[in-house]
Amino acid sequence: MAQEIEDIASLKLPEALKQLKNGYEAMEKIARYCQGTAQKKKEYQQVYMQSQDYSKDALTNAAYHVNAIGIHLTQFLSLQAERVEQLDIHIKILTDVRPGAQNA
């Protein structure tokens, strides 16, 4: 379980956040491209349709990555809660054993 927590915290979450950031940077590039193309060409309708397609793809991609981050965070928190419960049980056992050892 500790390895799973470590994997999520050090690998999965950072990678998902990196992908989300890459998507944001891609959206900025798309916006600059569309703006530059619209200024250079008279084909505004085509540029508009193309920018709409790019934007839909980028938003779908962002939603996917936000969902992946949510899944990883849920797994991470669930594993941590499970680990805390195990530690709580161990502490209760040690607390129960310790007073008994003093009476013996």
C-alpha positions in Angstrom: 0.0 0.0 0.0 2.8 2.4 0.8 4.3 1.8 -2.6 0.9 2.6 -4.3 0.7 5.8 -2.3 4.2 6.7 -3.4 3.5 5.8 -7.0 0.5 8.0 -7.2 2.1 10.9 -5.3 5.4 10.9 -7.2 4.5 9.5 -10.6 0.8 9.5 -11.6 -0.3 12.9 -10.2 2.7 14.9 -11.4 2.4 13.3 -14.9 -1.3 14.0 -15.1 -0.7 17.6 -14.0 2.1 17.9 -16.6 -0.3 16.7 -19.3 -2.9 19.2 -18.2 -0.3 22.0 -18.3 0.8 20.9 -21.8 -2.8 21.1 -22.9 -3.1 24.7 -21.6 0.1 25.6 -23.5 -1.3 24.0 -26.6 -4.4 26.1 -26.3 -2.3 29.2 -26.2 -0.5 28.1 -29.3 -3.8 27.4 -31.1 -5.2 30.8 -30.1 -2.1 32.6 -31.4 -2.2 30.5 -34.6 -5.8 31.3 -35.2 -5.4 34.9 -34.5 -2.4 35.2 -36.8 -4.1 33.2 -39.6 -7.2 35.3 -39.3 -5.2 38.5 -39.7 -3.3 37.2 -42.7 -6.2 35.6 -44.6 -9.5 36.7 -45.8 -11.0 33.3 -45.1 -12.4 34.1 -41.7 -15.1 31.5 -41.8 -12.6 28.7 -42.4 -10.3 30.0 -39.7 -13.2 30.2 -37.3 -14.3 26.7 -38.0 -10.8 25.4 -37.7 -10.3 27.2 -34.4 -13.6 25.8 -33.1 -12.4 22.3 -34.0 -9.0 22.9 -32.3 -10.7 24.3 -29.2 -13.1 21.4 -28.9 -10.2 18.9 -29.1 -8.2 20.9 -26.5 -11.2 21.1 -24.1 -11.9 17.4 -24.5 -8.3 16.7 -23.8 -8.3 19.1 -20.7 -11.5 17.4 -19.4 -9.8 14.0 -19.8 -6.8 15.1 -17.8 -8.8 16.8 -15.1 -10.8 13.5 -14.8 -7.5 11.5 -14.6 -6.2 13.9 -11.8 -9.5 13.4 -10.0 -9.2 9.6 -10.2 -5.6 9.7 -9.0 -6.4 12.0 -6.1 -9.3 9.9 -5.1 -7.1 6.8 -5.1 -4.4 8.6 -3.2 -6.7 9.8 -0.5 -8.5 6.5 -0.2 -5.1 4.7 0.3 -4.0 7.3 2.8 -7.2 6.9 4.8 -6.8 3.1 4.7 -3.2 3.5 6.0 -4.3 5.9 8.8 -7.0 3.4 9.8 -4.3 0.7 10.0 -2.0 2.9 12.1 -4.9 3.8 14.4 -5.6 0.0 15.0 -1.9 -0.5 15.7 -1.8 2.4 18.2 -4.9 1.0 19.9 -3.4 -2.4 20.2 -0.1 -1.0 21.6 -2.1 1.1 24.0 -4.1 -1.9 25.2 -1.0 -4.1 25.5 1.1 -1.5 27.4 -1.1 -1.2 30.5 -1.4 -5.0 30.6 2.3 -5.4 30.6 2.7 -3.0 33.6 0.3 -5.0 35.7 2.0 -8.3 35.1 
